[in-house]
């Protein structure tokens, strides 16, 4: 062999070795900045904007003033969606009975009796603020910290910082239920400018939520494995030549898909769950929906999945809010409470952070005709709760005015919430950065502080 050929062979082998190191670095677990309280997160996202005034915030003065014209001074400088519908809007007090629960004294309406029974495991923020009154930018902000598409999602940042702990399931999964899929799709579980390996994997709201789990007819698993290995070898050579991280992602995706053909059917098979567990959630094997997704969320984190986003996409109640809440809340209340109880009983709640909320809340004034009234979008003073993952159980942060128009105590914005979540995973949000086009970007942009009252 000539000296030139020998040198080329050596460099080729060295590059392949470096490619394998790069791929391993993409997949392996990593240490955060300081000891973490949480290992996994389940974000129960109520897309559309759940009404804090009918669920969590007790406003007796608003109830007493129901039907009166809204004082113009309360509307001055405020932004609401569809303002043309809201000339001379009337105040809209809830028709629901409110009671305090547990030693924490958290308020719950009669719509959420099961969650109320777990009041002392929950930590509330009642002064959440976001940046835009419209669904799409508010959804993107809730997930990425920015209103415009293109930034990495919360789950992608967590995978970038921590890596994965599972080899046969995606480390980041998104599931939805309701009349449609969530707005913005890949923008809210995508990886943005991070390598695409960190993006979420959507499961369908269907009896078979994962495409192409079965091998084609006549293709044995052994034959398929040889094909996957051959393709991986070719991709590794290309990775060695180019150093393109997306090729590493491609290799990992092929290998993950192959492993999931064995692991996913077991994940999706609920027949091994006890009848008591199925009844707790209200889940039926083979029937998609929010209850099934909550049970699958527990099964996913039990198997080491890092981030699970569970969307319920039917909370945009501009009209008919009374009937819509009566219809929706029983399933959501039951499954959300069941998830908490199930995680706690299995010893998983301490290491699993559960978050419940939407992209914004709803207004104290009515929209639409009195008989079928709804509420408009409110970006200042809505409610979010957290549980597990080292969060201070029973805590309550912030408050709104007596009619529920705006935060008047300890306002918390989206960046603060993200900083709090990252803190529970062991990260200083200011130090978890990624350099793009000469600038260090982070999930919290240039704002945000952890909400200290929530940190256990």
Secondary structure, DSSP 4 states (H G I P E B T S, - for coil): --HHHHHHHHHHHHHHHHHHHHHHHHHS----SS--S-SEEEEEEETT---HHHHT---HHHHHTTTSBPPHHHHTT---TTGGG-TTPBB----S-EEEETTTTEEEEGGGHHHHTTGGGEEEEEEEE-S-SSHHHHHHHHHHSSSSTTSPPHHHHHHHHH--S-SSS-SEEEEEESSSPPTTTHHHH--TTS-GGGS-EEEPSSSS-STT-SPPTT--HHHHHHHHHHHHHHHHHHHHHH--HHHHHHHHHHHHHHHHHHHHHHHH-GGGS-HHHHHHHT--TT--SHHHHHHHHHHHHHTT-SEEEEEE-----SB-HHHHHHHHHHHHHHHHHHHHHHHHHTT-GGGEEEEEE-S-EEEEEEES-GGGBEEEEE-EEEEEEEESTTB-TT-EE-EE-TTSSSEEES-EEHHHHHHHHHHHTT--TTT--EEETTEEE-TTTT-----GGGB-
